[in-house]
Amino acid sequence: MTTIIVDRVGNTNVFNIIENNSVSNPVLVADESLYSQTDDDLIAEFLEELQSIAGDIYSVAEMRSGFDETPFTGLSFPHSARLRQAGYSFYRQFFPESIQSYIRETTDSSVLFHVAPPLSVIPYELLHDGTSFLLEKFSVGKIIKGQMVRDTEILVPTRLNVLIIADPAENLEWARREGETLFEYLNEEATTNKINVELIGGKSATKLALLNALPDKDIIHYAGHFHFSGTPGENGWVLYGDKILHAREIHNSGSTPLLYFTNSCSSAVTTSSAAGQWHTHFAAAFIQSGKTSYIGTNWDIPDSRETLAFTMDIYRNILKGMSIGNALKKARLNRHENHKPNDLLWASYMLLGSPDNKLVEKDSVPDLNSSIIDTEMVLSRYPYPIARSYANLTSLPVQDGEENFRDKANALFHLFSSILAYLGSLILANYRFMKFPRNLLFDRRDTFSLLENTFSALASIRALKAFPLAPNLAEVLYRHKDNLYRIYEFEKKYTEDQLQSADHESLIISLEFFLESILIDLDFLKHYGFYFITEPGHRQLSLSGTEVFHTITDILLPTQMHSDTIHELLDKTQPLVGHCVFYNPVKKTFLDLSPFLDLQITQDESGKNNYRLVFRDIPVPV
């Protein structure tokens, strides 16, 4: 990485270059200098031109917001050309010829601008060298002298703690969707040994709740309105009821994440030049450590599907192990190459912090904890049939002998049967939901038939390039397909008494290994709901974990606590009363599992309700 240091005295900019952690002037020849002169009014006009371009773009987009989303080809506005022209003109004025030559010739892939505070408002990534924007050639970041201190080493965490704050003012639909989509994606991407995600939004995102949640997070993602006051410490995030979480309050919370990612539009009227500076001033007010990076925007961005898609592209790149700067660069280039006419979303983002900082290391030393089953998690958060069978297995006494082998083998095969029946019911319910013409059978008593029909249904779903309601489910089933059939063969030999005594120990070891591997990979299921619909509405009986954890609970996400969603769930649950369902809270979609399993409720002599969840023992056509 190359660091370009820029000091400023009056209207004079003084440059230095750091390569490989040593200060040098590798581009200087005789009689050349590292000085330039740039007047404040030129900087202001440059920022105003960028704001004007962005304003024109998003005004057109807003005028078309009520129409279809096809590319706008009826008129052509030269916004990209204006952006290039402004970037090139300012580039030639700001950088001395020696620095321009260095930028043209360097093979470094990332550049960090370490700048004096008056120069922090310049979006260096949008400067154009006559051939390309700097953001096309480099991963670009900037830090502010005297306000952001660089750390010597940044350790990549083995487990990411993520806080998502989405639409706390409850008036930005796509900000809410952004938070929910990111929440679902991160939960699907890794087990809780790798990523722990907390979602807060709407009325639940109070000042106190956020200040309690901010510390000890590695990523803090905010999607909502921004309040601009003109005073850095008073800038902040807009909460419900027009309350403001100020930058000074964020600073005092002690929060020092590796990344702040803020997708915001300004909630206050500002001058065009000020609007381009608010993210830099806001971030600088509470970023005190060089380990913290900040992704924000150079101007107001729309609350839209496109913003959500661009954001998700950045996170996908980060979780592939890219540096933050490279993840942003790849998303920009992808957007730039595939954008609609006059779409400048790719140019809207800036990075405060080193572009080489990473959040995830790929191909590093394996995390052994990710291969250890979390017993308490299975017993409290996994679907009831699986949790119940696992509880029976873990409660067996430790003893030797044939009787112990039989008890252990029976418990392991029962766990296998419960896992297969539950996963099979999910896949076949998806198949039924999608109305495929071919009938398949759900026959819990015939393990081979259930395996064959489950994978047949899954193949049909994938052939349509569709995904089950829990997208990771397909991947997990295919990953463990061979082992599921192996367990079936073990069970067949066991029930037919074809095993020798010498094979008993290896059988138990193999079963434990296969089943624990499957359970570890099913960690994502705890982020979905398994409910018995007791009455129409958003409060239902949770069937996650063993009986002791079952309770009437609110099935809404924190971002969904408003009347529209409550009425929507009232309508959707009306025909499902008395049924067991699988529920995707982000998509607000129910899978009716009643054809495959049933909650049988009885009363004892005291009048207390008791219930038993059973899979149907008769073949069910799907």
C-alpha positions in Angstrom: 0.0 0.0 0.0 1.1 3.5 -0.8 0.4 6.3 1.6 0.2 9.9 0.2 0.6 12.4 3.0 -0.9 15.9 2.3 -0.4 18.8 4.6 -1.8 22.2 4.0 -0.5 25.7 4.9 -2.7 28.5 3.6 -3.5 27.4 0.1 -0.3 25.4 -0.3 -0.5 21.6 -0.3 2.7 19.7 0.8 3.0 16.1 -0.3 5.0 13.1 0.9 4.9 9.5 -0.1 5.3 6.4 2.0 6.1 3.1 0.3 6.6 -0.1 2.3 6.5 1.9 5.6 9.4 4.2 4.6 9.2 7.9 3.7 10.6 8.6 0.3 10.3 10.7 -2.8 10.6 8.0 -5.4 9.2 10.2 -8.2 11.3 13.3 -7.8 13.8 14.3 -10.3 15.9 17.4 -10.5 14.1 20.7 -10.0 10.7 19.0 -9.2 8.8 19.6 -6.0 6.0 18.0 -4.0 4.0 21.2 -3.7 0.8 22.5 -5.2 -1.5 25.5 -4.6 -5.3 25.0 -4.5 -7.6 27.8 -3.4 -10.4 27.1 -0.9 -12.9 28.5 -3.4 -11.8 25.9 -6.0 -12.3 23.1 -3.5 -15.8 24.5 -2.6 -16.8 24.7 -6.3 -15.6 21.1 -6.9 -17.7 19.8 -4.0 -20.7 21.9 -5.2 -20.3 20.5 -8.7 -20.4 16.9 -7.3 -23.5 17.8 -5.3 -25.1 19.3 -8.4 -24.4 16.1 -10.4 -25.8 13.9 -7.7 -28.8 16.1 -7.2 -29.7 16.0 -10.9 -29.3 12.2 -11.0 -31.5 11.6 -8.0 -34.1 14.2 -9.0 -34.6 12.3 -12.3 -34.8 9.0 -10.3 -37.3 10.5 -8.0 -39.5 11.7 -10.9 -39.5 8.2 -12.2 -40.1 6.4 -8.9 -43.7 5.8 -9.6 -43.0 4.1 -12.9 -41.4 0.8 -14.0 -37.8 0.1 -13.1 -36.5 -0.4 -16.7 -33.4 1.5 -17.7 -34.1 5.2 -18.5 -33.2 5.5 -22.1 -35.6 8.2 -23.3 -33.2 11.0 -22.5 -29.5 11.2 -22.0 -27.9 13.4 -19.3 -24.1 13.7 -19.5 -23.6 13.1 -15.8 -20.8 10.7 -16.1 -19.0 13.1 -18.5 -19.5 15.9 -16.0 -18.1 13.8 -13.2 -15.0 12.8 -15.2 -14.5 16.4 -16.3 -14.7 17.8 -12.8 -12.5 15.0 -11.4 -9.9 15.6 -14.1 -9.8 19.4 -13.7 -9.4 19.2 -10.0 -6.8 16.4 -10.2 -4.6 18.6 -12.4 -4.9 21.5 -10.0 -4.5 19.6 -6.8 -1.6 17.1 -7.6 1.8 18.4 -8.7 3.1 16.8 -11.9 5.5 14.6 -9.9 2.5 13.0 -8.0 0.5 12.7 -11.2 3.4 10.8 -12.7 3.6 8.5 -9.7 -0.1 7.8 -9.8 0.1 6.9 -13.5 3.1 4.6 -13.1 2.7 2.9 -9.7 1.7 -0.8 -9.6 0.4 -0.6 -6.1 -3.2 -1.7 -5.8 -4.2 0.5 -2.8 -3.7 4.1 -1.8 -4.2 5.7 1.5 -4.5 9.5 1.6 -3.3 10.9 5.0 -4.6 14.4 4.9 -4.8 17.6 6.9 -8.3 18.4 8.2 -9.1 21.1 5.7 -8.5 18.6 2.9 -10.6 15.8 4.5 -13.7 16.8 2.6 -12.2 16.0 -0.8 -13.5 12.6 -2.3 -10.1 11.5 -3.6 -11.6 8.4 -5.1 -13.5 10.6 -7.6 -10.4 12.4 -8.9 -9.7 11.4 -12.6 -6.2 11.0 -14.1 -7.3 11.4 -17.7 -7.7 7.7 -18.1 -9.7 6.5 -15.1 -11.1 7.5 -11.8 -8.8 6.7 -8.9 -11.5 4.4 -7.5 -11.1 2.3 -10.7 -7.4 1.9 -10.4 -6.9 1.7 -6.6 -8.6 0.6 -3.4 -8.8 4.1 -1.9 -9.0 5.2 1.7 -8.3 8.3 3.7 -7.5 9.2 7.3 -7.4 12.6 8.9 -4.2 13.9 10.6 -4.7 14.5 14.3 -8.1 12.9 14.4 -7.5 9.3 13.4 -4.4 7.6 14.8 -3.0 4.6 12.8 -2.5 1.4 14.7 0.5 -0.7 14.0 -1.4 -4.0 13.7 -5.0 -4.9 13.3 -6.0 -8.4 14.3 -8.8 -10.1 12.4 -11.3 -11.4 14.9 -12.1 -15.1 14.9 -15.8 -14.2 15.6 -17.6 -11.2 14.2 -20.1 -9.4 16.4 -22.4 -7.4 14.2 -25.1 -4.8 15.1 -27.6 -3.8 12.4 -29.6 -0.6 13.0 -32.4 -0.4 10.4 -34.9 2.4 9.8 -35.2 3.5 13.4 -37.5 6.4 12.3 -39.9 3.9 10.6 -40.2 5.9 7.4 -37.7 4.3 5.0 -39.0 1.0 3.5 -35.8 0.0 1.7 -33.6 0.9 4.7 -35.8 -1.6 6.7 -35.4 -4.2 4.0 -31.7 -3.5 3.8 -31.3 -4.3 7.5 -33.5 -7.4 7.3 -31.7 -8.7 4.2 -28.3 -8.2 5.7 -29.5 -9.9 8.9 -30.7 -12.9 7.0 -27.6 -13.1 4.8 -25.1 -12.9 7.7 -27.0 -15.5 9.6 -27.0 -17.8 6.6 -23.3 -17.2 5.8 -21.8 -18.7 8.9 -22.5 -20.3 12.3 -22.6 -18.3 15.4 -19.1 -19.5 16.1 -18.1 -17.2 13.2 -20.7 -14.4 13.2 -23.2 -13.2 15.8 -25.8 -10.7 14.5 -28.1 -8.4 16.4 -30.9 -6.5 14.6 -32.5 -3.3 16.0 -34.9 -1.1 14.3 -38.1 1.0 14.5 -39.4 2.1 17.9 -37.1 -0.5 19.7 -34.1 1.5 18.5 -34.2 3.9 21.5 -31.1 5.9 22.5 -30.5 3.7 25.6 -31.0 0.5 23.7 -28.4 1.6 21.0 -25.9 2.8 23.6 -26.2 -0.5 25.4 -25.7 -2.4 22.1 -22.9 -0.4 20.5 -19.9 -1.5 22.6 -18.0 -4.7 21.8 -19.2 -4.8 18.2 -16.9 -5.5 15.2 -19.3 -4.2 12.6 -22.0 -1.5 13.1 -24.3 -1.0 10.2 -26.8 1.9 10.1 -29.5 2.4 7.5 -31.7 5.4 8.1 -31.9 9.2 8.2 -28.9 11.3 9.2 -29.2 14.6 11.2 -26.8 17.4 10.1 -26.3 20.2 12.5 -23.1 21.9 11.3 -21.4 20.9 14.6 -19.6 17.6 14.2 -20.4 16.3 17.7 -24.1 17.2 17.3 -24.5 15.3 14.0 -26.1 12.0 14.3 -28.6 9.2 13.5 -32.4 10.0 13.5 -34.4 7.8 15.8 -38.2 7.3 16.2 -40.0 10.5 17.3 -37.3 12.7 15.8 -34.8 11.9 18.6 -31.1 12.1 17.6 -28.3 9.8 18.7 -25.4 12.3 18.5 -21.9 11.6 17.4 -20.7 12.7 20.9 -22.9 10.0 22.5 -21.6 7.4 20.1 -18.1 8.4 21.1 -18.8 8.3 24.8 -20.3 4.8 24.4 -16.7 3.5 24.0 -17.6 1.8 20.7 -14.5 1.0 18.7 -15.7 -1.4 15.9 -13.6 -2.5 13.0 -16.2 -1.0 10.6 -19.0 1.5 10.7 -21.1 1.3 7.6 -23.7 4.1 7.2 -26.3 4.3 4.5 -28.0 7.6 5.2 -29.8 10.5 3.7 -29.7 13.9 5.4 -32.7 14.9 7.3 -31.9 18.6 7.4 -31.6 21.2 4.7 -27.9 22.0 4.1 -25.9 24.0 1.6 -24.6 22.0 -1.2 -21.0 22.2 -0.1 -21.9 21.3 3.5 -23.9 18.2 2.4 -20.8 16.7 0.9 -18.8 17.0 4.1 -21.2 15.6 6.8 -20.1 12.0 6.6 -16.5 12.9 7.1 -17.2 15.3 10.0 -19.6 12.8 11.6 -17.2 9.9 11.4 -14.2 12.0 12.6 -16.2 13.0 15.7 -16.2 9.5 17.2 -13.6 7.5 15.3 -10.6 7.6 17.7 -8.8 4.5 16.7 -6.9 3.7 13.4 -8.4 0.2 13.6 -11.9 1.6 12.8 -12.9 2.0 9.2 -16.0 4.0 8.0 -17.9 3.5 4.8 -20.3 6.4 4.1 -21.5 8.4 1.1 -20.3 11.5 -0.5 -23.9 12.8 -0.9 -27.5 11.9 -0.1 -28.4 8.5 -1.6 -32.0 7.3 -2.3 -33.8 4.8 -0.2 -34.0 2.2 -3.0 -33.5 -1.4 -4.2 -30.3 -0.4 -5.9 -28.8 0.9 -2.6 -29.6 -2.4 -0.9 -28.1 -4.4 -3.8 -24.9 -2.4 -3.8 -24.6 -2.7 0.0 -25.0 -6.5 -0.2 -22.3 -6.7 -2.9 -19.8 -5.0 -0.5 -20.6 -7.4 2.3 -20.4 -10.5 0.1 -16.9 -9.3 -1.0 -15.8 -8.7 2.7 -16.9 -12.2 3.7 -14.9 -13.7 0.8 -11.8 -12.4 2.7 -11.2 -9.2 0.7 -9.9 -6.1 2.4 -12.5 -3.4 3.1 -11.0 -1.2 0.4 -10.9 -4.0 -2.2 -14.5 -5.1 -1.3 -15.7 -1.6 -2.0 -13.6 -1.3 -5.2 -15.0 -4.6 -6.6 -18.6 -3.5 -5.8 -18.0 -0.2 -7.5 -16.5 -1.7 -10.6 -19.3 -4.3 -10.8 -21.9 -1.5 -10.5 -20.1 0.8 -12.9 -19.9 -1.9 -15.6 -23.5 -3.0 -15.2 -25.2 0.2 -14.2 -28.3 1.8 -15.8 -27.7 5.0 -17.7 -26.6 7.9 -15.5 -26.5 5.7 -12.4 -23.8 7.1 -10.1 -24.3 4.9 -7.1 -20.9 3.4 -7.7 -19.4 6.8 -7.2 -21.4 7.7 -4.1 -19.3 5.9 -1.5 -16.1 6.8 0.4 -13.9 5.0 2.8 -12.4 6.5 5.9 -9.6 4.3 7.2 -6.9 2.0 5.6 -8.1 0.2 2.5 -6.1 -2.8 3.5 -7.9 -3.5 6.7 -9.7 -6.8 6.8 -12.6 -8.3 8.7 -12.3 -11.9 7.6 -9.4 -14.1 6.8 -9.9 -16.8 4.3 -7.7 -19.9 4.2 -6.4 -19.2 7.6 -5.9 -21.6 10.5 -9.2 -23.5 10.9 -11.4 -22.5 13.8 -11.6 -25.6 15.9 -14.6 -24.2 17.8 -16.7 -24.3 14.6 -16.3 -28.1 14.7 -17.6 -28.5 18.2 -21.3 -28.8 18.7 -23.0 -26.3 21.0 -25.2 -28.6 23.2 -27.0 -25.8 24.9 -27.8 -24.2 21.5 -29.3 -27.4 20.1 -31.4 -28.0 23.2 -32.7 -24.4 23.3 -32.9 -23.1 19.7 -33.1 -26.1 17.3 -36.5 -27.3 16.1 -38.4 -29.3 18.7 -38.1 -32.8 17.0 -34.3 -32.5 16.7 -33.8 -30.9 20.1 -36.0 -33.6 21.8 -34.1 -36.5 20.2 -30.7 -34.9 21.0 -31.8 -34.4 24.6 -32.6 -38.1 24.8 -29.2 -38.9 23.4 -27.2 -36.7 25.8 -29.2 -37.9 28.9 -28.1 -41.5 28.4 -26.0 -42.8 31.4 -22.3 -43.6 30.6 -21.8 -47.4 31.0 -20.2 -50.3 29.2 -21.6 -53.5 27.7 -24.1 -54.6 25.1 -27.1 -52.9 26.7 -25.3 -49.6 26.5 -24.5 -50.1 22.9 -28.1 -50.8 22.1 -29.3 -47.8 24.0 -26.7 -45.5 22.3 -27.4 -46.9 18.8 -31.1 -46.6 19.2 -30.8 -43.0 20.4 -28.5 -42.1 17.5 -30.7 -43.6 14.9 -33.7 -41.9 16.5 -31.9 -38.6 16.2 -31.1 -39.4 12.5 -34.8 -40.2 11.9 -35.9 -36.9 13.5 -33.4 -34.8 11.5 -34.4 -36.5 8.3 -38.1 -36.3 8.9 -37.9 -32.6 9.8 -35.6 -31.6 6.9 -37.7 -33.8 4.6 -40.9 -32.1 5.7 -39.3 -28.7 5.0 -38.2 -29.6 1.5 -41.4 -31.4 0.6 -43.4 -28.4 2.0 -41.4 -26.1 -0.3 -42.1 -28.5 -3.2 -45.8 -28.5 -2.3 -45.8 -24.7 -1.9 -44.3 -24.3 -5.5 -47.1 -26.6 -6.9 -45.0 -29.1 -8.9 -47.2 -31.4 -10.8 -45.5 -34.7 -9.9 -46.6 -36.4 -6.7 -44.0 -37.4 -4.1 -44.5 -39.3 -0.8 -43.6 -38.3 2.7 -43.2 -41.7 4.4 -41.4 -41.5 7.7 -41.5 -45.3 8.1 -39.5 -45.8 4.9 -36.1 -44.1 5.4 -34.9 -44.9 1.9 -38.1 -43.6 0.3 -37.9 -40.4 2.4 -34.3 -39.8 1.3 -35.1 -40.4 -2.4 -38.2 -38.2 -2.4 -36.5 -35.4 -0.4 -33.6 -35.2 -2.9 -36.0 -35.6 -5.9 -38.0 -32.6 -4.6 -34.8 -30.6 -4.0 -33.6 -31.3 -7.5 -36.8 -30.1 -9.0 -36.6 -26.9 -6.9 -33.0 -26.2 -8.0 -33.8 -26.9 -11.6 -36.0 -23.8 -11.5 -33.1 -21.9 -10.0 -35.3 -21.4 -7.0 -34.3 -21.8 -3.4 -36.0 -23.3 -0.4 -37.4 -20.8 2.2 -34.2 -21.5 4.2 -31.6 -21.1 1.4 -28.8 -22.9 3.3 -30.9 -26.0 3.6 -30.2 -27.2 0.1 -26.5 -26.7 0.5 -26.4 -28.6 3.8 -28.4 -31.5 2.4 -26.2 -31.9 -0.6 -23.1 -31.6 1.5 -24.2 -34.4 3.7 -26.1 -36.5 1.1 -23.5 -39.3 1.0 -23.4 -39.5 4.8 -27.2 -39.6 5.1 -27.3 -42.6 2.8 -24.4 -44.2 4.8 -26.4 -43.8 8.0 -29.4 -45.4 6.3 -27.1 -48.4 5.4 -25.9 -48.6 9.0 -29.4 -48.5 10.3 -30.4 -51.3 7.9 -27.6 -53.5 9.0 -28.3 -52.8 12.6 -32.1 -53.6 12.4 -31.3 -56.7 10.5 -28.7 -57.7 13.1 -25.9 -58.0 10.5 -23.3 -56.3 12.7 -20.5 -58.1 14.5 -19.7 -57.2 18.1 -16.3 -56.0 16.8 -18.1 -53.4 14.7 -20.1 -51.8 17.5 -17.6 -49.3 18.7 -16.8 -48.1 15.1 -20.5 -47.8 14.4 -21.1 -45.5 17.4 -18.1 -43.4 16.5 -19.2 -43.0 12.9 -22.8 -42.2 13.8 -21.7 -39.6 16.3 -19.3 -38.0 13.9 -21.8 -37.9 11.0 -24.7 -36.6 13.1 -22.7 -34.0 14.9 -21.4 -32.7 11.6 -24.9 -32.3 10.3 -26.1 -30.6 13.5 -23.3 -28.1 13.4 -24.2 -27.2 9.8 -27.9 -26.9 10.8 -27.0 -24.0 13.0 -28.7 -21.6 10.6 -32.1 -23.1 11.5 -32.3 -21.2 14.8 -32.7 -18.0 12.9 -36.1 -19.2 11.5 -39.3 -19.8 13.3 -40.9 -23.2 14.1 -44.4 -22.4 15.5 -47.8 -23.8 16.4 -50.4 -21.2 15.3 -52.6 -20.8 18.3 -54.7 -17.9 16.9 -54.5 -15.3 14.1 -51.8 -12.7 14.8 -48.1 -12.1 15.5 -47.8 -14.0 18.9 -47.5 -17.8 18.5 -46.3 -20.8 20.4 -42.6 -21.3 19.7 -41.6 -24.9 19.2 -37.8 -24.2 19.2 -35.8 -26.3 21.7 -37.1 -28.8 24.2 -40.4 -28.3 26.0 -38.9 -26.1 28.8 -38.1 -23.5 26.2 -41.6 -23.4 24.5 -43.5 -20.2 25.1 -45.9 -17.8 23.4 -43.6 -15.4 21.6 -43.7 -12.4 19.3 -42.6 -13.6 15.8 -41.9 -10.0 14.5 -38.4 -8.7 13.9 -37.6 -5.5 15.7 -37.9 -3.6 12.4 -41.4 -4.9 11.9 -43.2 -3.6 14.9 -45.8 -1.5 13.0 -49.4 -1.8 12.1 -48.9 -2.8 8.4 -46.9 -5.9 9.3 -49.2 -6.8 12.2 -52.3 -6.7 9.9 -50.4 -8.7 7.3 -49.6 -11.5 9.7 -53.1 -11.4 11.0 -54.3 -12.3 7.5 -51.6 -14.9 6.8 -52.1 -16.8 10.0 -55.9 -16.9 9.9 -56.0 -20.1 7.7 -53.1 -21.7 9.6 -54.7 -21.8 13.1 -54.1 -25.3 14.6 -51.2 -26.0 12.2 -47.4 -26.3 12.8 -45.5 -24.0 10.5 -41.9 -23.0 9.5 -41.5 -19.3 9.3 -39.0 -17.0 7.5 -39.2 -13.7 9.5 -37.5 -11.6 6.8 -39.8 -12.7 4.0 -42.8 -13.0 6.4 -43.6 -16.3 4.7 -45.1 -19.4 6.3 -44.6 -23.1 5.2 -47.5 -25.2 6.4 -46.0 -28.4 7.9 -49.4 -29.9 9.0 -49.4 -32.5 6.2 -46.3 -34.0 7.7 -46.5 -33.5 11.5 -49.1 -32.7 14.1 -49.2 -31.2 17.6 -51.5 -33.4 19.7 -52.9 -31.6 22.7 -54.4 -33.5 25.7 -55.5 -32.6 29.2 -54.4 -34.4 32.4 -56.6 -34.9 35.4 -55.7 -31.4 36.8 -56.8 -29.8 33.6 -53.3 -28.9 32.5 -52.7 -29.0 28.7 -50.0 -31.5 27.6 -48.9 -31.8 24.0 -46.9 -34.2 21.9 -45.4 -33.5 18.5 -45.6 -36.4 16.1 -44.7 -37.0 12.5 -47.5 -38.7 10.6 -47.0 -42.4 10.2 -49.0 -42.8 7.1 -47.5 -42.0 3.7 -48.5 -38.4 2.7 -48.8 -37.6 -1.0 -47.3 -34.2 -1.8 
